[in-house]
Amino acid sequence: MGSETAYLTIMGRYTWALLNSYYAVLRGTSLRPTVIYVFSEEIFRDQVETVKKGLALISEAYDVQPEIHVEMLASSNIQDACQKIPKTVHDLKARGFQVALDITPGRKALITGALLSSRDDLDHVYYLAISSVEDADKPYMMIPLLIQDLKDFKEAIVACERGM
């Protein structure tokens, strides 16, 4: 991976989903972001500081110190997502960044807008699948690792297109 990596995520209803997925990415991949962009819907504004602190703590545990930016989006507004997120992706790509988007915590309208409008510029699309929702609202290491599966959808699509 290049020296400059951006990690983008979309904040949804569950703060733990965002933090746990980021933890899983750092634990399970070589990705070490130099910058993080959190796209949050206005209705989740009250969770922003908690998320920023959590991302900073998890980053510190992996000896990375990314700049953390928060961009606010209109709630459930696919147009806002498909304008702001791809612009950020495009700007980062133009500056030489590899860009990873984590769709785990986001709500469907924003994920759809982000993916459909940014798909060609994304290097990774992460999703932390959990086979049971029973413990989903807990910190990452308190959820049995056997029921968690970090996926890179971009990697899977590329492999599919190559016939693998």
Phi, psi and omega in degrees: 000147179294170183285338180249113180232136177249137177245119179248140178217158182242116183284130178242209185294330191245110179302320181297326178299318180293310183292318180295320180294318177299316177302314181298321179295313180295321181289323190256357181225176176269002181297127176224093188291144172264345177213143176235134172243123175255120175262117184241139172286149181307323183294346179253014183307324183294346180264353188301312182295321177299316180296316180299317178296317179297315178298319179295318179295314179296317179301315181301322179297336179253017175058039173236149181228071182287151167289136180245121179243146176238129177243127180271140179237151174296143185295131178053035185250099183297327180295318179297316180296318184279000171259308188284317184292311179296328177297317178296315179301311181299315179298318179294317178298319180296333178270005175091011180281147160276143185236126176245132176247128176255117184263000185308307189273349188283160175273156191305317183299317182286321177299314180300312178301317181294313184291313183294331183262351183236359193308322184283339182265352183275136177271330179216147171228103184268147174212125177264106179273134177237124188284351177218135179273359183304317182249016188295335182263046178227164175299150185314309185284354175265357176258128181308128182298333180295338180261004179251137181219107178280126181242146171247098183297326180298314178300319181293320179294317179299316178297319179297316181294334177274359178081024181266000000 
